[in-house]
């Protein structure tokens, strides 16, 4: 198949969308599919032999996207959390009869719900979300979505990469009081992720906070957590060492969707403390692979982190966490995507709230099974 992957962020960005897109592109290339990536510029122009078409910011966006899609003649346009670039790609694909698939891994905010439904859901032949709670959220908006959950790379994220020298530094092992328990956070420092709740852990005795990521809340957090270590964002190679070097991962986001950090920490053998809400409740098994706390009770948050940090046998939670998440690798996830959803999108193309026959479709050139081209409508 010829697949156009459309994204709002890609390398050199470090975020959850890039994680999903990279893993998807890697597996598609390994399976022998032809891939073109459409992403905002600037950035690298190729990835693993795939052309990366960069949308130039100072030129009309629509024309660039139309040229990138028409010049590639894809069998499928696959958009990840479509916003500015993705919405225009979906619009053009719908107009020209190219099947579309959307993986939505961002929470749908109330103020943007109607706009999202009109510009994303109603333009997608197949709509997937990455957490069970999002299926219900999409249904509330009058649309239909299937659940497709991300995977993890247990070969990249493994306890074997724990770094003793780095751990000694983070835990202040050579201080007069001896090493502290290293509790980490990984993710963007935006208020929507609940990161201000990290300040609730400032008074915990025997705990050293390590904050991995960046964002507008960093200054606020640094003022309230003077003893914490702020690393800034880390690329995947560094993160594969940083995560297993933690003792506990704490993530306060109440509306998590893809839960990459939670899965990667678990694969690294690190127990996770997270709220009993959003996608975290489907990744963390309470008292088996980590602890889920009541997000409405600030005392419960501190009790949960303190309990795991103070448990000398917390390594057993980490072992169970790795066993649990390693059951679904990125190979499993993308193979399911191709086998269950790609082929369905390119054969039936059901529309939310309508039918492809109701749409005026411009002629487009489609590729036969033998590789030759034919003009269809």
C-alpha positions as CSV (number, residue, x, y, z in Angstrom):
1,X,0.0,0.0,0.0
2,X,0.9,3.6,-0.5
3,X,0.3,5.4,2.8
4,X,0.4,9.2,3.5
5,X,1.0,9.8,7.2
6,X,-0.1,13.3,8.2
7,X,1.0,14.7,11.5
8,X,1.2,18.1,13.3
9,X,4.6,17.3,14.8
10,X,7.6,15.2,13.8
11,X,11.3,15.2,14.4
12,X,13.0,17.1,15.9
13,X,9.9,17.5,18.1
14,X,9.8,15.2,21.2
15,X,6.1,14.5,22.0
16,X,3.5,11.7,22.0
17,X,2.4,12.4,18.5
18,X,5.9,11.9,17.2
19,X,6.2,8.7,19.3
20,X,3.1,7.3,17.6
21,X,4.0,8.4,14.1
22,X,7.6,7.1,14.3
23,X,6.5,3.7,15.6
24,X,3.8,3.5,12.9
25,X,6.2,4.5,10.1
26,X,8.9,2.1,11.3
27,X,6.6,-0.9,11.1
28,X,5.0,0.1,7.8
29,X,8.5,0.3,6.3
30,X,9.4,-3.1,7.7
31,X,6.3,-4.5,6.2
32,X,7.2,-3.2,2.8
33,X,4.6,-0.4,2.4
34,X,5.5,2.9,0.7
35,X,5.2,5.8,3.1
36,X,5.2,9.6,2.7
37,X,5.1,11.8,5.8
38,X,3.5,15.2,5.7
39,X,4.5,17.5,8.6
40,X,5.0,21.1,9.4
41,X,8.5,22.5,8.7
42,X,11.3,22.9,9.3
43,X,12.8,19.5,9.9
44,X,14.5,16.5,8.3
45,X,13.4,15.8,4.8
46,X,13.6,12.0,5.0
47,X,13.1,9.2,7.5
48,X,14.2,5.6,6.9
49,X,14.0,6.2,3.2
50,X,10.5,7.8,3.4
51,X,10.2,11.3,2.0
52,X,9.1,13.8,4.7
53,X,7.2,16.7,2.9
54,X,7.5,19.8,5.1
55,X,4.7,22.3,5.0
56,X,6.4,25.7,4.7
57,X,4.9,28.2,7.2
58,X,5.1,31.3,5.1
59,X,3.3,29.8,2.0
60,X,-0.3,28.8,1.5
61,X,-0.9,25.6,3.3
62,X,-3.7,24.1,1.2
63,X,-1.8,24.2,-2.0
64,X,1.3,22.5,-0.5
65,X,-0.9,19.7,1.0
66,X,-2.8,19.1,-2.2
67,X,0.4,18.8,-4.2
68,X,1.9,16.4,-1.6
69,X,-1.1,14.1,-1.7
70,X,-1.8,14.2,-5.4
71,X,1.9,13.8,-6.3
72,X,2.1,10.7,-4.1
73,X,-1.2,9.1,-5.2
74,X,-1.8,7.3,-1.8
75,X,-4.1,4.4,-1.2
76,X,-4.8,5.8,2.2
77,X,-4.4,9.1,4.1
78,X,-3.7,8.4,7.8
79,X,-3.8,11.4,10.0
80,X,-2.6,11.5,13.6
81,X,-4.5,13.9,15.9
82,X,-5.3,16.2,13.0
83,X,-5.2,19.9,13.6
84,X,-4.1,22.6,11.1
85,X,-2.3,20.3,8.6
86,X,-4.3,17.2,9.2
87,X,-7.7,18.9,8.7
88,X,-6.7,20.2,5.3
89,X,-5.3,16.8,4.3
90,X,-8.6,15.2,5.3
91,X,-10.6,17.8,3.3
92,X,-8.6,17.2,0.2
93,X,-8.7,13.4,0.5
94,X,-12.4,13.5,0.9
95,X,-12.9,15.7,-2.2
96,X,-10.7,13.5,-4.4
97,X,-12.0,10.1,-3.1
98,X,-8.9,8.9,-1.2
99,X,-9.8,6.8,1.8
100,X,-8.9,8.3,5.2
101,X,-8.1,7.1,8.7
102,X,-7.7,9.2,11.8
103,X,-6.0,8.2,15.0
104,X,-7.1,10.8,17.6
105,X,-4.9,10.8,20.7
106,X,-5.7,14.2,22.1
107,X,-8.5,15.0,24.5
108,X,-11.4,16.7,22.8
109,X,-12.1,19.8,24.7
110,X,-15.7,21.0,25.2
111,X,-15.1,24.4,23.5
112,X,-13.7,22.7,20.4
113,X,-16.1,19.8,20.2
114,X,-18.4,20.9,17.5
115,X,-15.5,22.2,15.3
116,X,-13.6,18.9,15.8
117,X,-16.7,16.8,14.8
118,X,-17.2,18.9,11.6
119,X,-13.6,19.1,10.6
120,X,-12.2,15.8,11.7
121,X,-14.8,13.1,12.6
122,X,-17.1,13.8,9.6
123,X,-14.2,13.8,7.2
124,X,-12.7,10.4,8.5
125,X,-13.7,7.2,6.9
126,X,-12.4,5.4,9.9
127,X,-12.0,7.1,13.3
128,X,-9.9,5.5,16.0
129,X,-9.1,6.7,19.6
130,X,-6.4,5.5,21.9
131,X,-8.2,5.0,25.3
132,X,-11.5,3.4,26.2
133,X,-12.8,6.6,27.9
134,X,-12.4,8.4,24.6
135,X,-14.8,6.0,22.8
136,X,-17.6,7.3,25.1
137,X,-16.5,10.9,24.7
138,X,-16.7,10.7,20.9
139,X,-20.1,9.0,21.2
140,X,-21.3,12.0,23.3
141,X,-20.5,14.2,20.3
142,X,-22.6,12.1,18.0
143,X,-19.8,10.2,16.2
144,X,-18.5,6.7,16.3
145,X,-14.9,5.6,17.0
146,X,-13.2,2.3,17.5
147,X,-10.5,1.7,20.1
148,X,-6.9,1.2,19.0
149,X,-4.4,1.2,21.8
150,X,-0.7,2.0,21.3
151,X,2.1,-0.4,22.0
152,X,5.6,-0.2,23.5
153,X,9.1,-1.2,22.6
154,X,10.2,-3.6,25.4
155,X,13.7,-4.0,23.7
156,X,14.4,-0.2,23.9
157,X,12.7,0.3,27.3
158,X,14.2,-2.3,29.6
159,X,15.5,-2.4,33.2
160,X,18.9,-3.5,31.9
161,X,19.6,0.1,30.9
162,X,19.4,1.4,34.5
163,X,22.4,3.7,35.0
164,X,24.0,3.4,38.5
165,X,26.1,6.5,38.1
166,X,23.0,8.6,37.1
167,X,21.0,7.1,39.9
168,X,23.6,8.0,42.4
169,X,23.5,11.6,41.2
170,X,19.7,11.8,41.1
171,X,19.2,10.1,44.5
172,X,22.1,12.1,46.1
173,X,23.6,8.9,47.2
174,X,26.6,10.5,48.7
175,X,24.8,13.0,50.9
176,X,25.0,12.6,54.7
177,X,21.5,11.2,54.8
178,X,22.1,8.6,52.2
179,X,20.2,8.0,48.9
180,X,16.7,9.2,48.4
181,X,14.0,7.5,46.5
182,X,13.8,8.9,42.9
183,X,10.3,9.8,41.8
184,X,10.0,11.0,38.3
185,X,7.6,12.7,36.0
186,X,7.9,12.5,32.2
187,X,5.8,14.7,29.8
188,X,5.1,18.2,28.8
189,X,4.8,20.8,31.5
190,X,1.4,22.1,30.7
191,X,-1.3,22.9,33.2
192,X,-3.7,20.5,31.3
193,X,-1.5,17.6,32.3
194,X,-2.0,18.4,36.0
195,X,1.7,19.1,36.5
196,X,1.0,21.6,39.3
197,X,0.2,18.6,41.5
198,X,3.9,17.8,41.5
199,X,4.2,20.6,44.1
200,X,2.1,18.5,46.4
201,X,5.1,16.2,46.7
202,X,7.6,18.8,47.8
203,X,7.3,18.0,51.5
204,X,7.6,14.2,51.2
205,X,10.6,13.0,53.2
206,X,13.2,10.8,51.6
207,X,12.0,11.5,48.0
208,X,13.9,13.3,45.2
209,X,11.8,14.5,42.3
210,X,13.2,14.3,38.8
211,X,11.1,16.2,36.2
212,X,11.7,15.3,32.5
213,X,10.1,17.6,30.0
214,X,9.5,21.2,29.3
215,X,6.7,23.7,29.0
216,X,5.1,26.9,30.3
217,X,4.7,25.6,33.8
218,X,8.4,24.9,34.3
219,X,9.1,28.3,36.0
220,X,6.2,27.8,38.3
221,X,7.3,24.4,39.3
222,X,11.0,25.3,39.8
223,X,10.0,28.0,42.3
224,X,8.0,25.5,44.3
225,X,10.3,22.5,43.9
226,X,13.8,24.0,44.5
227,X,15.2,20.5,45.4
228,X,13.9,18.8,42.3
229,X,16.1,18.0,39.3
230,X,14.7,19.4,36.0
231,X,16.3,17.8,32.9
232,X,14.3,19.4,30.1
233,X,13.0,17.2,27.3
234,X,14.9,14.1,26.4
235,X,15.1,12.3,23.1
236,X,14.2,8.6,22.9
237,X,17.8,7.4,23.3
238,X,18.3,9.3,26.5
239,X,14.8,8.5,27.8
240,X,15.5,4.7,27.5
241,X,18.2,5.3,30.1
242,X,16.4,7.9,32.3
243,X,13.2,5.9,32.8
244,X,14.7,2.7,34.2
245,X,16.9,4.8,36.5
246,X,13.8,6.1,38.3
247,X,12.4,4.2,41.3
248,X,8.8,5.4,40.7
249,X,7.0,7.3,37.9
250,X,4.3,9.7,39.0
251,X,1.9,11.0,36.3
252,X,-1.0,13.3,37.5
253,X,-2.8,13.7,34.1
254,X,-6.5,13.0,34.5
255,X,-7.3,12.8,30.8
256,X,-4.5,10.7,29.5
257,X,-5.0,9.2,26.1
258,X,-2.0,7.3,24.6
259,X,-0.2,6.9,27.9
260,X,3.2,6.5,26.3
261,X,5.2,7.5,29.4
262,X,3.2,5.1,31.6
263,X,3.8,2.2,29.2
264,X,7.5,3.0,28.7
265,X,8.1,3.3,32.5
266,X,6.3,0.0,33.0
267,X,8.4,-1.7,30.3
268,X,11.5,-0.2,32.1
269,X,10.4,-2.1,35.2
270,X,9.3,1.1,37.1
271,X,6.0,1.1,39.1
272,X,3.6,3.9,38.2
273,X,1.4,6.1,40.4
274,X,-1.4,7.7,38.5
275,X,-5.0,8.9,38.9
276,X,-7.9,6.6,38.7
277,X,-9.2,8.3,35.6
278,X,-8.6,8.7,31.9
279,X,-6.4,6.2,30.1
280,X,-4.1,5.6,33.2
281,X,-6.8,3.3,34.7
282,X,-6.4,1.0,31.7
283,X,-2.6,0.8,31.8
284,X,-1.9,0.6,35.5
285,X,-3.2,-2.4,37.5
286,X,-3.9,-1.1,41.0
287,X,-1.6,-2.8,43.6
288,X,-0.3,-5.1,40.9
289,X,1.8,-3.0,38.6
290,X,1.4,0.4,40.4
291,X,-1.0,2.4,42.4
292,X,-4.1,4.4,41.3
293,X,-5.2,7.3,43.5
294,X,-8.4,9.3,43.8
295,X,-7.7,12.6,41.9
296,X,-10.3,14.4,43.9
297,X,-8.4,13.8,47.1
298,X,-5.0,15.6,47.4
299,X,-4.1,13.6,50.5
300,X,-4.7,10.3,48.5
301,X,-2.1,11.5,46.0
302,X,0.6,12.0,48.6
303,X,-0.4,8.7,50.4
304,X,0.0,6.8,47.1
305,X,3.4,8.1,46.2
306,X,4.6,7.8,49.8
307,X,3.4,4.2,49.9
308,X,5.2,3.1,46.8
309,X,8.3,5.1,47.5
310,X,8.5,3.6,51.0
311,X,7.9,0.0,49.9
312,X,11.2,-1.9,49.8
313,X,9.5,-4.5,47.5
314,X,8.3,-2.0,44.9
315,X,10.6,-3.8,42.4
316,X,8.0,-6.6,42.3
317,X,5.5,-4.0,41.1
318,X,7.9,-3.0,38.4
319,X,8.5,-6.6,37.3
320,X,4.7,-7.2,37.0
321,X,4.4,-3.9,35.1
322,X,6.9,-4.9,32.5
323,X,5.2,-8.3,32.0
324,X,1.8,-6.7,31.6
325,X,2.7,-4.0,29.0
326,X,5.1,-6.2,27.0
327,X,2.1,-8.2,25.9
328,X,1.3,-5.4,23.4
329,X,4.4,-4.2,21.5
330,X,4.4,-1.6,18.7
331,X,4.6,-4.5,16.2
332,X,1.4,-5.9,17.6
333,X,-0.3,-2.5,17.6
334,X,0.6,-1.5,14.0
335,X,-0.1,-5.0,12.6
336,X,-3.5,-4.7,14.1
337,X,-3.9,-1.2,12.6
338,X,-3.0,-2.5,9.1
339,X,-4.9,-5.8,9.3
340,X,-8.1,-4.5,10.9
341,X,-8.4,-0.9,9.9
342,X,-6.3,0.0,6.9
343,X,-7.8,-2.6,4.7
344,X,-11.3,-1.8,5.9
345,X,-10.8,1.9,5.2
346,X,-9.7,1.2,1.6
347,X,-12.5,-1.1,0.7
348,X,-15.7,0.0,2.4
349,X,-14.9,3.7,3.4
350,X,-17.9,4.3,5.6
351,X,-18.5,8.0,6.5
352,X,-19.7,9.3,9.8
353,X,-23.1,10.8,9.3
354,X,-23.2,10.1,5.6
355,X,-22.1,8.0,2.6
356,X,-19.3,8.4,0.1
357,X,-22.0,8.4,-2.6
358,X,-23.3,11.7,-1.1
359,X,-20.0,13.4,-1.7
360,X,-18.9,15.1,-4.9
361,X,-15.7,13.4,-5.8
362,X,-13.2,14.8,-8.2
363,X,-11.5,12.3,-10.6
364,X,-8.3,10.8,-9.2
365,X,-5.8,8.3,-10.4
366,X,-5.8,5.1,-8.4
367,X,-3.4,2.2,-8.4
368,X,-4.4,-1.3,-9.6
369,X,-3.1,-4.4,-7.9
370,X,-0.6,-4.9,-10.7
371,X,0.9,-1.4,-10.0
372,X,-0.5,0.3,-13.0
373,X,-2.7,3.4,-12.7
374,X,-6.3,3.9,-13.6
375,X,-8.5,7.0,-13.5
376,X,-11.5,6.6,-11.2
377,X,-14.2,8.7,-9.5
